[in-house]
Amino acid sequence: MIEYILMITTIGGAIIALMQKDLLKAAILTGIPGASLAFLYQYLMAPDVALTQAIVGSAIVPVFIALAVKKTRRVVESKESGESGGK
């Protein structure tokens, strides 16, 4: 029963992340499916896979995506302000 709840949480978290308009929120919400998969792997008696999924899927990947969004957002904002300032 718990495995079905974790699978639904994984799918629901991915859908919620996809529906976000704000890219930074979406990047942070990508950690939900990773965390629920880590719990699912732990429940299925695979602690090594669960630990790897917890570190990579719910910590490293969302942080890298959030950093990429922040870096590209600054470039876009500076280009837009440069174009409007020249008129």
Secondary structure, 3 states (H helix, E strand, C coil): CHHHHHHHHHHHHHHHHHHCCCHHHHHHHCHHHHHHHHHHHHHCCCHHHHHHHHHHHHHHHHHHHHHHHHHHHHHHHHHHHHHHHCC
